[in-house]
Amino acid sequence: MDATGLACPLPILRAKKALAQLSSGQVLKVLTTDRNAIRDFQAFCRQTGNALLRQEDNSGQGVHYLRRR
């Protein structure tokens, strides 16, 4: 899912909506440019019980892998 150019809380809200469309165990890849997204996705996964598999920061673009609970 591409959430580049969006500021908080939009990347989280869009990811939440996308995760709702997935089956349990499926993985969602989210691209972001919001500088706070890494911390935001960590908190989101702790609160929702979805697994945060990996996060990368590639020259200002964040890549987040979330597994639906």
N, C-alpha and C positions, 0 to 999 in steps of 0.2 A: 504494500500500500504506500502510495506516495503522499507524504504530508510535508514535503519541502515547501518553504515559504510561509508556513503557518506558524503562528505564535500560540503559546500556551493559553488556554487549555485545548485548543482545537486538535492537535495531534493525538492527545489522549482520548478525546471524545470520538474521533474517527476510528481509532484503534478499537475502542470499546464496541462500537457499532459493527466493525468488521469481525471481531472475535465472536460476536453473537451469531454470526452467519456460519461459523465453522463448527465442525463436530469436535467432540472431546478428543484431545491428543493432536489435533492439527496445528501446524505452525504458521504464524503470521509474521511476515517481514515488513517492517515499517521504516521508511526513509524520512529523516527529519533534518531541518536546519536550525531549529530553535536551540539556542545554547544551553537551555535548562532541561532539554528533553531526556538526557541520560538519567539525571536524578529523578525527573518526573515519572519515567517508565519504571524505575526501580520501586518507587513508592506505590505506583499503580498496581504492580504485580504483587507486592506485599499485601495490599489491601483487598485485592480481588481473588487471590489464590491461583492466578495464572502464573505459569513458570516463565521466568525471564532466562532464556537459554544463553544469550550472548548479546553483547553490545560492542559496537565499533565506532570509532571517531575517525573518519577519513577526510582530513583537511576541511573540517567544519561541517561535514555531513555525517549525521548519526545514522547508524543502521542498528535496528533492534529486532531481535527474534523472540517472539512470545509463543508459548505453547498453551493452547486453551485447556482449561481444567476439565 
